[in-house]
Amino acid sequence: MAAGVVGLATWAGAAGWIDRVGVTSADPLESGCAVVVLGARVDEGGIASTTLEARVREGIEASRGGAFLVISGGVGDFPPAEGEVGRALALDAGIAPHRIRAETKSHSTRENARESAKVLGQEGVACVQLVSDPYHLARARWAFEREGLTVTLRPVLDAPRHQSLASRVWWTAREVPAFVKMMVSE
């Protein structure tokens, strides 16, 4: 029983740290850095999920000063790729085509980092501001730093999964094993 209590306390502590990183990390965008929006589900018919819409909206806001914008994510359950759908949303919002790149090969946070780093390398960019749901930012920062990038964070505080306390707790607690799995599989 003591081991179970210790395990639960460790899990809760890790989830608390992940949540704190996500909600307190609204860093300013540094000059010369790109904004990277991490993908989310595309629904049937090629429609952006509300999570993808919220992330892209935040990324557009972050890039308003002229920053280069990368939308990351491959094809999930439904085509087209998350990066392509996000790029279309950014174009519809008035972002100039030459400022947007769609990374369309990745299927995980680790792959988002690896494939986005390739895109950024072609553009000569070595620092990024990551845009995602708060629960996702600690793991994303870890992955992007492993690619040699300097990272700041921009949480999507109005993300659908962050609206209710129950949803926030669920997604943050779910993030703990995902983070551990990524760390040990490197």
C-alpha positions as a Markdown table, in Angstrom:
| # | Residue | x | y | z |
|---|---|---|---|---|
| 1 | Met | 0.0 | 0.0 | 0.0 |
| 2 | Ala | 2.8 | 2.4 | 0.8 |
| 3 | Ala | 4.3 | 1.8 | -2.6 |
| 4 | Gly | 1.0 | 2.7 | -4.2 |
| 5 | Val | 0.7 | 5.9 | -2.2 |
| 6 | Val | 4.3 | 6.8 | -3.2 |
| 7 | Gly | 3.6 | 6.0 | -6.8 |
| 8 | Leu | 0.4 | 8.1 | -6.8 |
| 9 | Ala | 2.2 | 11.0 | -5.1 |
| 10 | Thr | 5.0 | 10.9 | -7.7 |
| 11 | Trp | 2.5 | 10.8 | -10.5 |
| 12 | Ala | 0.6 | 13.8 | -9.0 |
| 13 | Gly | 3.8 | 15.7 | -8.4 |
| 14 | Ala | 4.9 | 15.1 | -12.0 |
| 15 | Ala | 1.5 | 16.2 | -13.3 |
| 16 | Gly | 1.7 | 19.3 | -11.1 |
| 17 | Trp | 5.1 | 20.2 | -12.6 |
| 18 | Ile | 3.8 | 19.7 | -16.2 |
| 19 | Asp | 0.8 | 21.9 | -15.5 |
| 20 | Arg | 2.9 | 24.6 | -13.9 |
| 21 | Val | 5.3 | 24.6 | -16.9 |
| 22 | Gly | 2.4 | 24.9 | -19.3 |
| 23 | Val | 0.4 | 27.6 | -17.6 |
| 24 | Thr | 3.2 | 29.8 | -16.5 |
| 25 | Ser | 5.3 | 29.8 | -19.6 |
| 26 | Ala | 4.1 | 32.7 | -21.7 |
| 27 | Asp | 7.5 | 33.7 | -22.9 |
| 28 | Pro | 8.1 | 36.6 | -25.3 |
| 29 | Leu | 9.0 | 35.8 | -28.9 |
| 30 | Glu | 12.7 | 36.5 | -29.4 |
| 31 | Ser | 13.9 | 38.3 | -32.5 |
| 32 | Gly | 14.8 | 35.9 | -35.3 |
| 33 | Cys | 12.9 | 33.0 | -33.8 |
| 34 | Ala | 10.2 | 31.0 | -35.6 |
| 35 | Val | 6.8 | 30.1 | -34.2 |
| 36 | Val | 6.1 | 26.4 | -34.3 |
| 37 | Val | 2.5 | 25.3 | -33.9 |
| 38 | Leu | 2.2 | 21.6 | -32.8 |
| 39 | Gly | -0.5 | 19.8 | -34.7 |
| 40 | Ala | -3.7 | 18.3 | -33.5 |
| 41 | Arg | -6.4 | 16.1 | -35.0 |
| 42 | Val | -8.0 | 16.7 | -38.3 |
| 43 | Asp | -11.6 | 15.5 | -38.4 |
| 44 | Glu | -13.4 | 13.7 | -41.1 |
| 45 | Gly | -13.6 | 15.7 | -44.3 |
| 46 | Gly | -10.3 | 17.5 | -43.7 |
| 47 | Ile | -11.8 | 19.8 | -41.0 |
| 48 | Ala | -9.6 | 21.2 | -38.3 |
| 49 | Ser | -10.5 | 20.0 | -34.8 |
| 50 | Thr | -11.2 | 22.7 | -32.3 |
| 51 | Thr | -7.8 | 22.0 | -30.7 |
| 52 | Leu | -6.0 | 22.5 | -34.0 |
| 53 | Glu | -8.0 | 25.7 | -34.6 |
| 54 | Ala | -7.1 | 27.1 | -31.2 |
| 55 | Arg | -3.4 | 26.2 | -31.6 |
| 56 | Val | -3.2 | 27.8 | -35.0 |
| 57 | Arg | -5.0 | 30.9 | -33.8 |
| 58 | Glu | -2.5 | 31.3 | -31.0 |
| 59 | Gly | 0.4 | 30.7 | -33.4 |
| 60 | Ile | -0.9 | 33.4 | -35.8 |
| 61 | Glu | -1.1 | 35.8 | -32.9 |
| 62 | Ala | 2.4 | 34.9 | -31.8 |
| 63 | Ser | 3.8 | 35.5 | -35.4 |
| 64 | Arg | 2.0 | 38.8 | -36.0 |
| 65 | Gly | 5.3 | 40.7 | -35.7 |
| 66 | Gly | 6.5 | 39.0 | -38.9 |
| 67 | Ala | 8.0 | 35.7 | -37.4 |
| 68 | Phe | 8.3 | 32.7 | -39.6 |
| 69 | Leu | 5.5 | 30.2 | -38.9 |
| 70 | Val | 5.8 | 26.4 | -39.0 |
| 71 | Ile | 2.6 | 24.2 | -38.6 |
| 72 | Ser | 3.7 | 20.7 | -37.7 |
| 73 | Gly | 1.8 | 17.4 | -38.0 |
| 74 | Gly | 1.3 | 14.6 | -40.5 |
| 75 | Val | -1.8 | 12.7 | -41.5 |
| 76 | Gly | -3.7 | 11.1 | -38.6 |
| 77 | Asp | -7.1 | 9.3 | -38.8 |
| 78 | Phe | -8.3 | 11.6 | -41.6 |
| 79 | Pro | -6.4 | 13.4 | -44.4 |
| 80 | Pro | -5.0 | 15.9 | -45.1 |
| 81 | Ala | -2.0 | 16.4 | -42.8 |
| 82 | Glu | -2.4 | 18.5 | -39.8 |
| 83 | Gly | 0.3 | 20.8 | -41.1 |
| 84 | Glu | -1.6 | 21.4 | -44.3 |
| 85 | Val | -4.9 | 22.1 | -42.6 |
| 86 | Gly | -3.1 | 24.5 | -40.2 |
| 87 | Arg | -1.3 | 26.2 | -43.1 |
| 88 | Ala | -4.7 | 26.8 | -44.8 |
| 89 | Leu | -6.1 | 28.3 | -41.6 |
| 90 | Ala | -3.1 | 30.7 | -41.4 |
| 91 | Leu | -3.5 | 31.7 | -45.0 |
| 92 | Asp | -7.2 | 32.3 | -44.4 |
| 93 | Ala | -6.2 | 34.6 | -41.5 |
| 94 | Gly | -4.1 | 36.7 | -43.8 |
| 95 | Ile | -0.6 | 35.3 | -43.0 |
| 96 | Ala | 1.6 | 35.7 | -46.2 |
| 97 | Pro | 2.4 | 32.4 | -47.9 |
| 98 | His | 6.1 | 33.0 | -47.8 |
| 99 | Arg | 6.0 | 33.2 | -44.0 |
| 100 | Ile | 4.3 | 29.7 | -43.5 |
| 101 | Arg | 5.7 | 26.2 | -43.8 |
| 102 | Ala | 3.8 | 23.0 | -43.3 |
| 103 | Glu | 5.7 | 20.1 | -41.8 |
| 104 | Thr | 3.6 | 17.1 | -42.8 |
| 105 | Lys | 5.6 | 14.0 | -42.0 |
| 106 | Ser | 5.4 | 13.7 | -38.2 |
| 107 | His | 3.1 | 11.6 | -36.1 |
| 108 | Ser | 4.4 | 12.2 | -32.6 |
| 109 | Thr | 5.8 | 15.1 | -30.5 |
| 110 | Arg | 9.4 | 13.6 | -31.0 |
| 111 | Glu | 8.8 | 13.5 | -34.8 |
| 112 | Asn | 7.3 | 17.0 | -34.7 |
| 113 | Ala | 10.6 | 18.2 | -33.2 |
| 114 | Arg | 12.8 | 16.2 | -35.6 |
| 115 | Glu | 10.9 | 17.2 | -38.8 |
| 116 | Ser | 10.3 | 20.8 | -37.8 |
| 117 | Ala | 14.1 | 21.1 | -37.0 |
| 118 | Lys | 14.8 | 20.0 | -40.6 |
| 119 | Val | 12.4 | 22.7 | -42.0 |
| 120 | Leu | 13.9 | 25.3 | -39.7 |
| 121 | Gly | 17.4 | 24.4 | -40.6 |
| 122 | Gln | 16.6 | 25.0 | -44.3 |
| 123 | Glu | 15.4 | 28.5 | -43.3 |
| 124 | Gly | 18.5 | 29.1 | -41.1 |
| 125 | Val | 16.4 | 29.4 | -37.9 |
| 126 | Ala | 17.8 | 28.0 | -34.6 |
| 127 | Cys | 15.3 | 29.2 | -32.1 |
| 128 | Val | 11.5 | 28.6 | -31.7 |
| 129 | Gln | 8.5 | 29.5 | -29.7 |
| 130 | Leu | 6.4 | 26.4 | -29.3 |
| 131 | Val | 2.6 | 26.8 | -29.4 |
| 132 | Ser | 0.5 | 24.0 | -27.9 |
| 133 | Asp | -1.9 | 23.1 | -25.1 |
| 134 | Pro | -0.4 | 23.8 | -21.7 |
| 135 | Tyr | -0.2 | 20.1 | -20.7 |
| 136 | His | 1.9 | 19.4 | -23.9 |
| 137 | Leu | 4.6 | 22.1 | -23.6 |
| 138 | Ala | 7.0 | 20.4 | -21.1 |
| 139 | Arg | 7.3 | 17.4 | -23.3 |
| 140 | Ala | 7.5 | 19.4 | -26.5 |
| 141 | Arg | 10.2 | 21.7 | -25.1 |
| 142 | Trp | 12.3 | 18.6 | -24.1 |
| 143 | Ala | 11.9 | 17.1 | -27.6 |
| 144 | Phe | 12.8 | 20.4 | -29.5 |
| 145 | Glu | 15.8 | 21.1 | -27.2 |
| 146 | Arg | 17.1 | 17.6 | -28.1 |
| 147 | Glu | 17.2 | 18.8 | -31.7 |
| 148 | Gly | 19.5 | 21.6 | -30.7 |
| 149 | Leu | 17.0 | 24.4 | -30.8 |
| 150 | Thr | 16.6 | 27.2 | -28.4 |
| 151 | Val | 13.0 | 27.0 | -27.1 |
| 152 | Thr | 10.5 | 29.4 | -25.6 |
| 153 | Leu | 6.9 | 28.4 | -24.9 |
| 154 | Arg | 3.5 | 29.9 | -25.6 |
| 155 | Pro | 0.5 | 28.0 | -24.1 |
| 156 | Val | -2.9 | 28.0 | -25.7 |
| 157 | Leu | -4.8 | 28.8 | -22.5 |
| 158 | Asp | -8.2 | 28.9 | -24.3 |
| 159 | Ala | -7.6 | 25.4 | -25.7 |
| 160 | Pro | -10.6 | 23.1 | -25.5 |
| 161 | Arg | -8.8 | 20.6 | -23.3 |
| 162 | His | -7.9 | 23.3 | -20.8 |
| 163 | Gln | -11.4 | 24.8 | -20.3 |
| 164 | Ser | -12.7 | 22.6 | -17.4 |
| 165 | Leu | -10.8 | 21.5 | -14.4 |
| 166 | Ala | -11.7 | 17.8 | -15.0 |
| 167 | Ser | -10.4 | 18.0 | -18.6 |
| 168 | Arg | -7.2 | 19.8 | -17.5 |
| 169 | Val | -6.5 | 17.2 | -14.8 |
| 170 | Trp | -7.2 | 14.3 | -17.2 |
| 171 | Trp | -5.0 | 15.5 | -20.0 |
| 172 | Thr | -2.2 | 16.6 | -17.7 |
| 173 | Ala | -2.2 | 13.3 | -15.8 |
| 174 | Arg | -2.2 | 11.5 | -19.1 |
| 175 | Glu | 0.8 | 13.4 | -20.2 |
| 176 | Val | 3.0 | 11.9 | -17.4 |
| 177 | Pro | 3.5 | 8.5 | -19.0 |
| 178 | Ala | 3.8 | 10.0 | -22.5 |
| 179 | Phe | 6.7 | 12.2 | -21.2 |
| 180 | Val | 8.4 | 9.3 | -19.5 |
| 181 | Lys | 8.0 | 7.1 | -22.5 |
| 182 | Met | 9.5 | 9.7 | -24.8 |
| 183 | Met | 12.5 | 10.2 | -22.5 |
| 184 | Val | 13.3 | 6.6 | -22.1 |
| 185 | Ser | 12.8 | 5.7 | -25.8 |
| 186 | Glu | 15.5 | 8.2 | -27.0 |
